């Protein structure tokens, strides 16, 4: 199915607005003039610009951005929590912890949360991971009290959904799931120093090689800070 393009009249209306702005820019001392492209080229470019603006608006939802020396902002985003629409306006000047990796996410009900311990275990706390920001000595430059935009790691693309068969799912009976980091045989190569929320697909059954925890092949193992929580994947994972 092809997307419906702007009509010629709609393109002409947009170009008329742009032309009015260009005419104003060309008036007065030190003025400059902008040469308009030929009509056919201008029509094509306006249609492409319209598509780009629509796509950018969607991609911008929930984006974390730098707005101060050691603060951040989040663009507007909305989602359904069950039958309730959660509509979050853009926010700014949110504080970060210096010299740490900060984990930023929304809870299912809409509370913006920042911590330095990691994203929650999805099976325990439904949430929307947004980004991590490394500050101070943890940042790329290693300078205390600040960070660069390159120290922001977007985590929105890692969000997936899992059907909830327990009735406890918050997001329209869905719970958010982070991506697994790797496929490992825990009986031979259990991660020795995992961080909270890290997830692995286990390929072996028996006692894990580090914690001696009993694990089952093909389960997803999630480190909760003390031991591994297991999720048995359902169809659609």
N, C-alpha and C positions, 0 to 999 in steps of 0.2 A: 504494500500500500504506500503510495507516494504522499509526501507531506504537501498540503495545500500552500502554494506560494502566495505572497502578497499580490494583490491585484495591481494593475498599472495605476489606478486612481489612488490606491493606498501609498504606492511608491512615490507618486507625484506629490502627495500631501506631505510626506516626510521630507522630500527634497525641497519643497517650498519653504518649510521651516528652516532647513539647513541653509538655504540660499539667503533667507532673510538675515540670519546670523552672519553670514559671510559679507553681505552688503553693509551691515552695521560695522563690521570689523574694518571695512575699507574706507570709512569716513573719517575726516579730521586730519590733524597734523600727525605725521609719522605713520599714516595709515598704510595698510597692505591690502592687496587684492588677491583673492584665491580664484584660480582659473577652474571653472567647472568642466568635468570630463564630458565627452559626448553623451547624448541622451541614453543610448543603448547600454553603454558601459556603466553609466551612473545607475541605471535601473538594476542591473545585475549586482553591482556592489551594494546597493541599498538592501536588496533581498538577502545577500550574504551577511551583511551587518545585522539585520533583524534576527537571523538564525543564531548568530554568535551571541547576541545579547540574551536570547532566551536560554541557550545552553549554559552561559556563564551564570545566570541567575540561579539555576538548579545546582550547579557545581559549587556555588558560593555558600550554600546552606550549611550552617554549622562550622564554617571554616574558622580556624584559630589564627589570629594575626598579632603581630607585635605593635603595641601602641605606646610604649614607654620604656624607660631604661630597664626595669625589671617587672613590668606588668604586661598583660595581654588582653585581647578582646576576642569575642566570638560573634560571628555573623548570625543573623536571624535564622531560625529553623523551626519546623513544626512536624509533629507526628501524632499518631493515635496511641493512647494508652488505654486499651480496651475500647470502650465507646467514647471516651473523653478525648477531645482534641487538645493537645498540648502545644501552645503557640508561644514560642520564646522570641522576644525581640532581641535585636543586637545589643550586646553589652560591652563595656570597656573598662579599663583601668583595674583589672582583676590581678590580685597580688600573687606573686610566685615566691617559692622558697629559694634563697640564694645557694649556690654551690651544690645543686641537686638536680636530678631528673624529675620533673614535675609531670604527673599524669592527670590529664584533663578529660572529664566526661560529664554527661548528663545522666542522672538517674531516670528511670522510666517515667516518674511523675514530674520531672522537670527541674530538679535541683542541680545546679552547676557545681561540680565538685572538683577540687584539686588536692592531690596528695603526693607523697614521695615514696609510697610503698608499692604502687602498681595498680593496674585496673582490677576491679573486683572479679571474683570467680563468677562467671556468667550464670551457672546453675544456682547460685545463691542470691546474686543481685543483678537483676536485669538492668542494663545500662547501654548508653550509646558512647563508645569511645570516640573522642574527638582528635586529640593530639598529645604528644609529649613535648616538653620544652626543657632543654638542658641549659642550666644557668651557671654563671660564675666559673668555678674551677671545673665543673662538669661540661661546660660549653666547648665549642671548637677552639675558641681563642684562649680559654682558660682564665679569663679576666674576671675577678670577683665583682659582683654587684651589677652585672649586665649580661646580655646575650644578644645574638644576631638572629636575623630571620632564618638563616640557614640552620639554626639550632632547633627549629620547630619541625617536628616529624608528624605529618598528617596521618592519623589512624582511622579516619572515616572509611577508607577503602577496605579495611580489615573486618568490617562489621558484616555478619551473616545472621540468618535467623534459623531457629530450630523449633519444630512443632512441639508444643507442650501437651503431654498426655495426662498431666496431673491436675489440670485445671488451675494451676497456680501461676501460669504465664501472665505477665502484666501487659505486654504490648499486643493487644488483640489476640490473646492466648498464644503469644510467641515470646521466646526469650532470645536475647541477643547473644551471639557466639563469636569469639575471636578466632582467628586463624590458628591452626596448629603450626608449631615452629619446625617440626621435623618428624620423620618416621623412624622410631628406634625400638630395638629389642631390649626392654627394661631388664630382662634376666641377665643380660650380658653387658649392657651399656647404659644403665640408668644415669641421667644427668646428676652430677655430684653437687653442684651448687646452684640449684634453680631459684628463680625469684617468684614471688607471689603472682599467680595468674598465668604463668607459662604453661603451655599445653603441648602435648606430644601424642602422636598416634603410636601405641605400643603394639609390637608384632610378636611378642613372646608371652607364654603362660608359665607361671611359677613364682618363685621368690625373686624380687628385684635385687639387683647386684649391690646396691648401696644401702637402702633402708630395710631390705629383706621383707618388704611388703608384698603380699600375694597379689599378683596382677593377672589380667586375662588378655589374651591376644585380641587385637582389633578394637580394644577400648581406647578412648581418649583419656589420658592422664593429665590432671590439672593440679599444680602444686598450690596448696592453700597456706603454706607457711610452716606447716608441721609435717604433713604427709600428703600423699596423692589421693585426690578425689577422682573417681572413675565415672565416665559417661559411656554407655553403650550406644553407638550411633544407630539412628533409625534411618529408614529410607528417606532420601532427599538430602542427607548430609553431604 
